[in-house]
Amino acid sequence: MVTALVTGGAGVLGRAVVRALADAGHHVVSVDLPGTAGPDGADAIAADLTDTERARSVLAEVGPAMVVHLAAIAVPFSRPETELLRTNLSLAHNVCEAAVAVGAGSVVLASSPTVMGYGRPGWRPRYLPLDEDHPVAPWHAYALSKVATEQLAAMYARRGERTRFAVVRPGYVISPEQWAGAPTQDGSTIGERLADPAIAARSLFNYVDARDAADLVVRLGDADVPSGEVFFACAADPLARAPLADLLPRDYPAPPAGPAFSIDKAARLLGWRPGRSWRTEFAGGPR
Ligand SMILES: NC(=O)c1ccc[n+]([C@@H]2O[C@H](COP(=O)([O-])OP(=O)(O)OC[C@H]3O[C@@H](n4cnc5c(N)ncnc54)[C@H](O)[C@@H]3O)[C@@H](O)[C@H]2O)c1
């Protein structure tokens, strides 16, 4: 039985990743801030992983073969920019350094599609659908922290570390409770996002079911792909009732019939396809 350590295991994506790893037969240890509820399917350790010594001692104590690093301030502009950058950077660096030090076989890091730079007035994509080769253009501390997280993975790969790194950029993550009506990350419900396209337009209508994203994370844990690779994890359709051609700004490159983000790389290299769509999961139904 392989021990997998999930940072931020009490969070929205973390709970789904813990469940998927446990279902895959792993012994799962979740590490999250004191005061957070331990997720089902994992042993729980309370720790603030911005503390370098604490991060090192937790990973040494657990000795994981696989590390999934999700802990972060996960919402842009939800804290002062300096605090957000410092927190996310120290979390990612502490966890990566500790994982390499204990000889973990793999580390999967959560990045975000926001590295593309959308949401900034005047931003436009060079081409659509966006793929992992599209240039990044962060314009706030959250996106910058994710570019740095991706560069950490690239750095360890370049150094030839035995630990294999992979990066996942999940779309706007939706949990089963949120399909059923609970507020999503920005406070809107799925029903509101579908009724008012201006809301989902902020993230170019991307989204992913938490369980589908978790499935990709589990695959990345023991995938035979080069270290440092980056993968979008998005649904196969936009979170919208109308086609993107009717919703995206007129001065964008011609939009695809499907979503604005390509998931071809994960399909090609990992055999991953998202199994869920808002049309099958949203309690309010496809109409
Ligand atoms: N939710 C999304 O739509 C989305 C999209 C793209 C990327 N992501 C990324 O995925 C990851 C998980 O996102 P989420 O939506 O589950 O966020 P979340 O806020 O639900 O979970 C993050 C978890 O990290 C923990 N955490 C924060 N600071 C910590 C610290 N100092 N030490 C230990 N734990 C700490 C929090 O307590 C929380 O449980 C994040 O890295 C986020 O940036 C999320």
The ligand as a Tripos MOL2 file, in Angstrom:
@<TRIPOS>MOLECULE
LIG
   44    48     1     0     0
SMALL
NO_CHARGES

@<TRIPOS>ATOM
      1 N1        -11.2530   25.7710   -6.6920 N.am      1 LIG1
      2 C1        -10.8780   26.1150   -7.9170 C.2       1 LIG1
      3 O1        -11.7030   26.4900   -8.7400 O.2       1 LIG1
      4 C2         -9.4260   26.0150   -8.3190 C.ar      1 LIG1
      5 C3         -9.0970   26.2190   -9.6630 C.ar      1 LIG1
      6 C4         -7.7510   26.1510  -10.0500 C.ar      1 LIG1
      7 C5         -6.7850   25.8530   -9.1090 C.ar      1 LIG1
      8 N2         -7.1410   25.6540   -7.8020 N.ar      1 LIG1
      9 C6         -6.0710   25.3350   -6.8480 C.3       1 LIG1
     10 O2         -6.3500   24.0560   -6.3090 O.3       1 LIG1
     11 C7         -5.9410   23.9950   -4.9490 C.3       1 LIG1
     12 C8         -7.1210   23.5800   -4.0770 C.3       1 LIG1
     13 O3         -8.1530   24.5410   -4.2390 O.3       1 LIG1
     14 P1         -9.5150   24.4400   -3.4120 P.3       1 LIG1
     15 O4        -10.5700   25.0440   -4.2200 O.co2     1 LIG1
     16 O5         -9.6800   23.0640   -2.8780 O.co2     1 LIG1
     17 O6         -9.1880   25.4610   -2.2360 O.3       1 LIG1
     18 P2         -9.6920   25.4060   -0.7290 P.3       1 LIG1
     19 O7         -9.5160   26.7970   -0.1790 O.co2     1 LIG1
     20 O8        -11.0100   24.7470   -0.6140 O.co2     1 LIG1
     21 O9         -8.5900   24.4530   -0.0720 O.3       1 LIG1
     22 C9         -7.2860   24.8910    0.2070 C.3       1 LIG1
     23 C10        -6.8800   24.2420    1.5060 C.3       1 LIG1
     24 O10        -5.5410   24.6600    1.8300 O.3       1 LIG1
     25 C11        -5.4740   24.8240    3.2310 C.3       1 LIG1
     26 N3         -4.3740   25.7020    3.5920 N.ar      1 LIG1
     27 C12        -4.2890   27.0440    3.3430 C.ar      1 LIG1
     28 N4         -3.1730   27.5360    3.9040 N.ar      1 LIG1
     29 C13        -2.5390   26.4870    4.5010 C.ar      1 LIG1
     30 C14        -1.3390   26.3790    5.2580 C.ar      1 LIG1
     31 N5         -0.5890   27.4630    5.5290 N.pl3     1 LIG1
     32 N6         -0.9610   25.1750    5.7300 N.ar      1 LIG1
     33 C15        -1.7570   24.0780    5.4950 C.ar      1 LIG1
     34 N7         -2.9080   24.1240    4.7770 N.ar      1 LIG1
     35 C16        -3.2920   25.3200    4.3020 C.ar      1 LIG1
     36 C17        -6.8320   25.4450    3.5900 C.3       1 LIG1
     37 O11        -7.1340   25.3070    4.9800 O.3       1 LIG1
     38 C18        -7.7820   24.6940    2.6870 C.3       1 LIG1
     39 O12        -8.3500   23.5460    3.3270 O.3       1 LIG1
     40 C19        -5.3630   25.3660   -4.6290 C.3       1 LIG1
     41 O13        -3.9630   25.3320   -4.8000 O.3       1 LIG1
     42 C20        -6.0050   26.2660   -5.6540 C.3       1 LIG1
     43 O14        -5.2260   27.4210   -5.9020 O.3       1 LIG1
     44 C21        -8.4440   25.7120   -7.3900 C.ar      1 LIG1
@<TRIPOS>BOND
     1     1     2 1
     2     2     3 2
     3     2     4 1
     4     4     5 ar
     5     4    44 ar
     6     5     6 ar
     7     6     7 ar
     8     7     8 ar
     9     8     9 1
    10     8    44 ar
    11     9    10 1
    12     9    42 1
    13    10    11 1
    14    11    12 1
    15    11    40 1
    16    12    13 1
    17    13    14 1
    18    14    15 2
    19    14    16 1
    20    14    17 1
    21    17    18 1
    22    18    19 2
    23    18    20 1
    24    18    21 1
    25    21    22 1
    26    22    23 1
    27    23    24 1
    28    23    38 1
    29    24    25 1
    30    25    26 1
    31    25    36 1
    32    26    27 ar
    33    26    35 ar
    34    27    28 ar
    35    28    29 ar
    36    29    30 ar
    37    29    35 ar
    38    30    31 1
    39    30    32 ar
    40    32    33 ar
    41    33    34 ar
    42    34    35 ar
    43    36    37 1
    44    36    38 1
    45    38    39 1
    46    40    41 1
    47    40    42 1
    48    42    43 1
@<TRIPOS>SUBSTRUCTURE
     1 LIG1         1 GROUP 0 **** ****
